[in-house]
Amino acid sequence: MQETHNCYFFIADYHSLTTHPTPENLHNNVKSVLAEYLAAGLDPEKATIYIQSDVQEIIELYLFLNMNAYLGELERVTSFKDKARQQPNNVNAGLLTYPTLMAADVIIHKATKVPVGKDQEQNLEMMRTFARRFNRMYNVEYFPIPEPFNFGEALVKIPGLDGSGKMGKSEGEGNAIFLGEDPKSIRKKIMRAKTDSGPTEPDSVKPEPIQNLFTLMNVVSTPETVAFFEEKYNICEIRYGDLKKQLAEDMVNFTTPFRERIQDLMGNEEYLSKVVREGGERARESARKTISEVREIIGIKKF
């Protein structure tokens, strides 16, 4: 994407505040994510990489969008309802207005394409709604209506190890495999992944926890390996212990180059600082222009 588009990639530290991380964890998480971005191939010479909180204009646009967002539509967002169930003692306003902050993150740069996973499909649609609503309310064609960016025919969703949902830190540490994770931890997590007693009928439909393991195997294993375990499942001879051991080794092999690169980057504070400092400058330049024009459109003017 960075080879063909003018791209902005950011680390969403404001978003993370909905779970109340400690100051130490917040800073270390930002540093880790930055190293992961770079290890995964983002190039600061080709794309703008920055930290969300370094661009204060995002919060001003977030405020403007919240003024035109309605309680009912925010309460119906699936991710809000899921999080409210998961953390009933911390259903905060930031959780409710997560979609408006996400929209501000994107349309602050007047983006036309957004690389999102399947789990963010509804939030993307909300983003499109807020952009259209702004244009309609102020009788302008200012914000483009962003479209999903994907390399295949469908949006991607990497499943979690708990048998349902997506893979991600927000879903619980044991639910996700991280690019910088050590092999021992990866093996332990995968061996604990949910399974069942196995199929009793040939060619039966896989229950979700089992399908999730096969989905992960499709990402990191060879086609021959996947085909072998598919056949074993279809003829009711699958041994989940063998499948998980194979998946664990393939996952370790897949993540090893990333882990080694992340370790190198984490030790280079000067380079990491340079990346986000220069990226923040470029992102603020873009955001300031948008906020200046949005203020003019809304009618917020200096005397």
Summary of the structure (lengths in Angstrom):
residues: 303
radius of gyration: 21.6
end to end distance: 43.1
largest distance: 78.0
contacts: 860
relative contact order: 0.13
helix: 60%
strand: 5%
